[in-house]
Every structure is written in structure tokens, then in C-alpha cells.
Amino acid sequence: MERITAVAYGRVQGVGYRYYVSDCACETGVSGYVKNLPDGPVMVVAEGSREALEAFTGLLRAPGDEVIRVRELVVKPGDATGQFRGFGVRW
């Protein structure tokens, strides 16, 4: 089990990005949360297997989405805590 903390920059607030990320988490089986940051980006904290996190991270750029535009994605690895049960959208 591993953990990532990612911050997405670009047109990611007000376009359904958090719900898109939540769907991607369900699809890949990772747990954690996604939340808007006050200065415009969106933060994602996720835990899962290395393979699941790699698949999840690839989806975070929202390839092919007509509205969401991830200009930059900064991903930092970390140690999993096991604290999450499922994936949620935080406010």
C-alpha cells in the first residue's frame, strides 16, 4: 500500500473535476479524498497499490475531457496510513 498527494492546476474548479476524480478513484480502487484549495488548484490524497495509483494518476490529467483542463499535475509519493475507507469529496 502506497500514498500520493497530488495538486492539479489549471481549469479544475467549477467544472466537475472533483466528481470526475471521485469516479476515477472508484474505477481504480483507491481510497482517499479530493478537495478544492482556496487559491484555485485541487488537491488529491489517495492510497492504494502501486498499480492502482499509477492508473489513477494517469486519469487525473482528465485526458479527452472537453471542459476540464489540467495544465500541471504535481504528484508527491508518501507512506500510506490506512486511514481512508473509500473515497470522498471534501469541502
N, C-alpha and C positions, 0 to 999 in steps of 0.2 A: 504494500500500500504506500502510495506517494501522495504528495500535495503540490498544487501550484497556486500561485496568486498571480492573476493577470489583470492588466489595466488596458482597456480598449479606448483609443482616441479617435475622433472623427465625428461623423453624424451618427451618434449612438444613443442619444437621449431624445425621447418624444417620437420614436419611430418603431417601437415594439421590440427593441433589442433585448431587453431583459427577458421577455417572454420567449423570444427566439432561443436565447441561451438556455433557459429552463427546459425547453423542448429538446435541445441538443444534449443536455445532461441526462434526461430520461432515455434518449436514444442510445447513449454510450454507457449508461450505468454508473456515472459518477455522482458523488454527493457533495453538498456544499451550499453556496448561495451566490447570488448576483445582486449588485446594488449600484444605484446612481451615486456618483460623487458630486459634491456641490459645485465644483469648477468645470463640469462638463463631461468628463470621461465616465466609464462604467468599470467597476471592479468586480472580478470574479474570483472566488475561492473555491477550489474543487479538490476532492480526494478520490482516489481510485487506483486501479492497477496502472502500470506504466503504459500499457497498450491502450487502455480506455482513455487515459489522459492525453495521449498523443492524438487519438481520433477526435476527442473533444476539442483540443487546442486547434486542430485544423479547421474545425467548424466555426470557431469563434470569429474568424475573419468574415463570416457570412458571405461566402462565395456565391455569386449569382443573384444575390438579393437586389431587388430594384430600388429599395429605399434606404436600407442600412449601408453606411459607408465606413468601414473600419480603415482609417488611414494608417494607424500604428497600433501594434499589439505588443505590450511588454509583458513577458512571462518570466516569473521567478519560481524556481523549484523550492521545496521546503519539506520538512518532515511531517508526515501525517499524524494527526492527533486522534482520529477515530471519533471525533465529537459529533459528526453530522449523521443524521438519519434522513436520507432523501435529499432533495434539492429544493431550495426556496428562493423566492424573490423578496428581498428586504427593502425597506423604505428608509 
